[in-house]
Amino acid sequence: MFSSVVLFAFGFIVAVNGFYSSSDDVIQLDPSNFDRLVTQSSDVWIIEFYASWCGHCKNLVPEWKRAATALKGIVKIGAVDADTHKSLGSQYGVSGFPTIKVFGANKGSPTNYQGGRTADAIVGEALNQLKTIANERLGKRGGSGGSSGGSGGSGGNDAIEITDSNFQSTVLDSEEPWLVEFMAPWCGHCKNLVPEWARAATELKGKFKLGVVDATVHTQIAQRYGIQGFPTIKFFLAGKKDGQAEEYNGGRSSSDIVAWCLDKHQANIPPPEVVEITSQAVLESNCAEKQLCIVSFLPHILDCQSACRNKHIAMLKKFGESYKRNGWGWLWVEGFRQLNLEESVGVGGFGYPAQVAINTRKGKYVVLKGSFSETGISAFLRELSTGRLTSPLVPLSNVADGKLPTIVDSEPWDGKDGKIDVVEDIDLSDVNMDDDDDVDVKKEKVDL
């Protein structure tokens, strides 16, 4: 009986503290074994840095396990609880979850995995990494792009070979935008594009994917998109599983390609969420790695009911859309809910609503001095975006260097109006108010 309880307790702890167990093919990594297993290894590793509270991480678990099983003995699939092992996540610049890193031939310089979150896409990336290493050992400069180098393709080390078999999983299922070149080995213009395409792929790494299709070999894709001349370049928006593509209409130099892609990237990034501060994790994930985070302190729900509060939040979302290219974090909290935060940014004395911008890297903040309105906030954000502040940045108070104020866990707003607790009337009809032996009531005459 005792042993059963112990085993149950152990299993419960594993389930609570991590997504993976020793029975999975996913290798659990931490600071005690990471160097020995990963950085000193000659194997290719694909490693997920996750947090137990992260919803996207939980959704990834079954696909990550499937990929690990499929790649067993071929490529190592690992996982790091970066919320528990913060030092390890920090070492590799992990600022969001899940973050997936590829540790290829150069373990000192891992790359970010930007592909789809399916087992097929992960396996495809793993096999591309193996092909890259094999080609490098053969002295080919094209990396994973088998049609690159001397054959006239445009795939540099960071450009990816696209084939009939991996097109769906690699491009259409990807969460990143793609620019894909359709080329032919005998095409002179394609050969001229090789170094420019390679440089652009490297410069755009982490923001945009560049791919290469040898249209003379992979004819299914070429026919699907009506390729008739070379090179033809197509743009695929992230998540375009219907396969729709746009024509690339930019120049053929690396600078032209990069500029065109960055414009597309900024135009198509989704607007940031305006998140309620309910825990330390929420504040950290939306502030710690951002250039700035905009924090709004809204009135208590009894002072500003749901219609009023939703109007404020809608206005903040509108500004978030307008300034999405800045990459700021956007948060709100009810006044008096997080007193430590208010004290750290000196908001309490300004009343509600109020707004501050926090620069966590400098450990400083600045308060909106104008009105909490479209006009006042617009002027404030314009100052922040241009760096021409009319008020100086002030150091955060009551916090350690490099830290954010301490947040008390709280329940999120339920979206409803606030209600005042009503105290029921007390019926005194049965209470004897006459004098008795236990109560000495002194009656005084009032001289009018």
N, C-alpha and C positions, 0 to 999 in steps of 0.2 A: 504493500500500500504506500509506504513511504517513498519507494523508488518511483512509483507511478506519479506521485505528486511532484517529485523533483523533476522528472522528465517533462511533465506538463508545464511546470513553471519555466523550465529552460526554453521550451518551445514557444511559450508566450512571450518571453523576453526577446527572442530572436525575431518573432513576428512584429513586435512593437518597435524594436530599435533599428530594423533594417528591412529592405525589400527582398534580400537574397539570403539564402542559407547555404550551408556546406554541401547540400545535396544538389544544388544548381550547378550548371556549367559556367555561370558567371563567377569570376574570381573576385572575392572581396579584398579590397586594398585599404591600407591605412599607413600612417607615417612609419610604423615599425617594419613593414615589409615592402613598401613601394620601391625604394631604391634597389633592393636586392632582386625583386621580381621584374621590375619594369626597366629602370634606367640602365641597369647592368646587363640587360637581356639583349639578345640578337633578334628576338621575336618581334613581330608587328603586334602592337597593342592598340585596341580601341577602348577608351575608358570613359564611362559616364560619371560625372560629378553631380550628385543629387542631394536633395533635402527631403526628409521624411514627410514634411508638411506640404510639399509641392504636388499639386494635382497633376500637372503634365508629367512629372516623374512617375507617379503611380500609373498613369495611362501607358507609359513606355515599358513597364515591367514585363508584360507577356512577350512583347516583340523583342526586347533585349535578351530574354531567356532563350527564345527561339533562335535568334542569331548566334548566341553563344553555343548552343547545341549543334547548329549547322556548321560552325567554324571550328569545332573542337579538334585540336591537333593541327590546325592550319594557321589560325590567327587567334590571339588571346583577347578575350572580352572581359573587361574588368569594371568594377563599380566602386566609387568612393562616396561615403556619406560625408559630404563636404560641410554639412551643417554641424556635425559632430567634430570632424577633423578640419577645422577652419584653416589651420596653418597650411595644410596640403592644398586646399582650394586656393588660398591666397597666393601660394607659390606659383601656381599656374594661371593666375589672373582670372579666376572664376568669379563672376559677378552676378550670374543668374542661373536658374535651374530649369531643366537639366542642361548642363554644358557637356558636350562630348568632344574629347580630344583624341587625335590620332598620333600615336607615338610610332613613327616609322623608322627609317634607317638612322636618322639623327634624333636620338632621344632627348637631346638638350634643347631641341626646337620643335615641340609638338605643334600640330596644326589643328585648327577648329574644324570639326565635322559639320558641314552645312547641308547634308542631304536629308532625305525623308526619314520619318520616324517609324518605318516598317522594317521587319526583319529582312525582307528582300533588298531594300535600299542599303541597309547596314552591311549585309553580305557583299553587295556589289562594290561598296567602297573598300571593304577589306581586300577583295580580289584585285581591285585597281592598285591598291598599295603594294601588294605582292608583285604585280606586273611592273610597277614603277621601279622597284628595287632590282628586279631581274633585268630590266632594260638598262638600268644604270650600270650594272655589272657587265653587260655586253658592250658598254661604251656608247649606247644610244642616248642622245640628248633629249629625246621626246618624252621621257618619263612614261606615264600611263598611256600617252597617246601613241598607239602603235603605228599610226600613219604619219607621224611627225618626223622631224629631222630631215635627212637627206631625201626622203620621198616627197617632200614638198608640202606636207601638212602644216598646220599652224599651232599644233599642241605643244606648248612649252611645258615645263615641269608642273605648272599650276593650271594648265589647260587640260581638260579631261576628254578622253576619247569616248564618243557616243556611238553606239551600235544599234542595230535593229533590236537586239535582245535586251539591252539595258535602257533604252530610250524612255520607256514609260516610268520605270522605277527611279531612274536617275534625274530626269528632267521634269516630266509632267507631275510626278508625285512629290517633287521637292518643295520645301518651304522657302527656298531662295529663288530669286529671279535668275534667269539664264539667258546668255547670248550665245547662240550656236552658229558656227560657220560650217556651211556645206562646201566641200572642196573636192578637187580632183588632183591626183598626183602629178599629172602632166601640165597643169594650169600654171602659167607664168605669174599671173597676178596672185595666185595662192601662195606661191613660193616667196614672193615679195612681202606677203603679209605675215609670214612665219615669225620673224623677230618682234614685230609690233604686237601681234596677238599674244605672244609669250610674255612680253613686258606688261601688257594691260592685264593679263590674267594674274600676274604677281601683285600688281598694284591694287587690284580689286579684291584680293583675297579676303574673305570674311564678310564681304558686302554683296558680291555678285559672282556668279559662276560663269566661266567661259568654257565652251565645249567645241569639239571638232568632229564632223562626220565626213568620212570618206564616202562621198555619194556614189562613187563607181563600184563600191563594195556593198554598202548598206542601202540598197535601192528601195526598200520598203518605205523608209522615212523620206527619202528624196522624192518618191512618187507622191507620197501623202501630202507633201508641202509644195508640190509642183515645181521642183527645182529644175531650171533649164539652163542656167549659166553659172559660172564659177568665178570668184567665190560669191555665194549668196549667204547673207547673214540674217538670222531670225531672232526675234526677242520673245521669250516666254515668261510671262508674269508668274510670280510665285503662286502655287496652288491651282494653276490652270489645268485641271485634270481633263477638261474637255478637249485639250490639245490645240486651242486657238493660239495663234502667233501673230506678231506684228513684224513688219519689215524694218530692218535697221536702216536708217537714212543718214548716218553720221559719216565722218571721215575715216580714213584707213590708217592713220598714225595712232600710236599707243595713247597719246594725249587726247586725241579726238575720241577714241573708244572709251577711255576712262571718264572723260567729261560727260559723254552721252549716257553712260551707265549710271553715273552718280546722280544725274538729273532724274533719270527714271526711278532710281532707288529712293530718292527723297520724295518724289511725287507719289509713290505707291506705298510708302510705309504707313501702317495704320495709325490713327491718332492714339495718343496715350490714354490710359484709363485714369479717371479721377477716383482715387482709392481712399476709403475711410481708414484712418489709423486705429487699429484694434489690437495691435501687438507689436513687440519689438521687431519681429521678422518683417512685418509690413513696412515699417519705417526704414529698416536697413535695406530691404530689396528695392525700394523706390527712391532712396536718398544716397546711400553709401557710395555707389559707383557712378552717380550722375554728376554732371558739371554743376547743376543747381537742382534743388527741388523746391517747388512752390507749395507751401502749406497754408491752407485757409482754415480759420477758426470760425465756425458758423454758430449762430445763436442757439440757445437751448430750444428744444422742440416745443416747449410751452410758449416761448416767445416768438417762434417762427415755425408755424405748423408745416405739414408735408408739402403743400403747394408752394409755400415760401422757400422752404429748403430745396426742393427740386428745381426751383427757378435759379437759385444760387449755383447748384451743381451743374445745371444745363449751361449757364454762362461760363463756368470754369471749363467744361468740356469744349465749348466753342473756342476758348483761348488755347486750350491744349492742341486742338486741330490746327489753329493758326501758327503755333510755334512748335509743331511736331519735329521740324528739322533740327531744332536745338537739342533734342534728346533729353529734355528736363523730366523730372519726376513730378507728378501732380497728386497731392493728397489733401484730405480735409478731416476735420475732427470737430466734435461738438464742444462749445465753450464750457469750461470748468471740468471737462472729462479727463484731460491729461494735464494736471497742474504742473508737473515737473517740466513738461515740454514748454508750457506757457511761460514759466519762470525763466527757462533757459534762453528764450527769445524775447523776453520782455513784452509780452503781448497783453497780459492781464489788465494793465492800466489803460489800454486803448479801447476797451469795449468790444462788442461783437456786432457784426462780423469784422474780422481782421485778417491780414495776410502777411506772410513773411517769405523771403527767399533765403534758403540755406545753402551755403557752399561748404560741404562737409570736408573737402580737401584742405580748405583754409581754416575750418572750424569757426566760420563767421556767418553772420546773417544780416539782413537788412529788412526793415519793416515798411510796408505800404503806408505812406503818409497821407495819400489822397483818399478819396471816397472809395468804398467797396462797391464799385459800379463799373459798367463797361468803359466809361470815360477814364475813371481813376485807375483801374487795373490796366487798361490799355497803355496808358502813359508809363506806369510802373514797369510793365513787361518790356516796353520799348527801351527804357533805360537799361534794363538788365541785358537785353540782347545786344545793345551797342556798347555796353561797358561804361556808359556815361551816367553814373549815378549822382543824384543830387544829395543823397545822404550817404555817409560812409558806412562800410561794413563794420559790424560790431562783433567781438568775440562771443561765442556761446558761453553762457555761465553755467556753473555747476556740472561741467562735464570734463572728462579726462581728454587729453590730446588725442585727436583722431577718432573720438567717439561721438556718438549721438546721444541725446537725452534718453533717460530710461523711460520706457513705456509700460503702463500697467495694462494687462490683458483685460479686454472689455468685450461685451456683446455688440455686434454690428447693429446699426439702425434697421428696424424691421420695415421701414417705408411707410409707417402709419403715423397719424396725428398723435400728439401727446395728450395724455389725460391726467387730470388732477385727481388724486385719491380722495374720495368723498367719505367723511366720517359720519356714520349713522347717528341720527338723533337719539338722545337718551330719554326714555319715558320716565318722568319723575312723579307720575300720578300716584304710584304706590308708596312713595316715600313720605313718612310722617315728619312733617317739619315742625310739629308742636314741641314745646319744652318737655323734657322728661328728666328723670333722675340722673341720666348719664351726660346730659348736655346742659351746660350752664349758659343760657342765652340772656344777655344783658340788654334790656330794652331801654332806649334813651328817648326822651322827648326832644323833638327838634323845635326850637323856638323860631317860628316864622315871623 
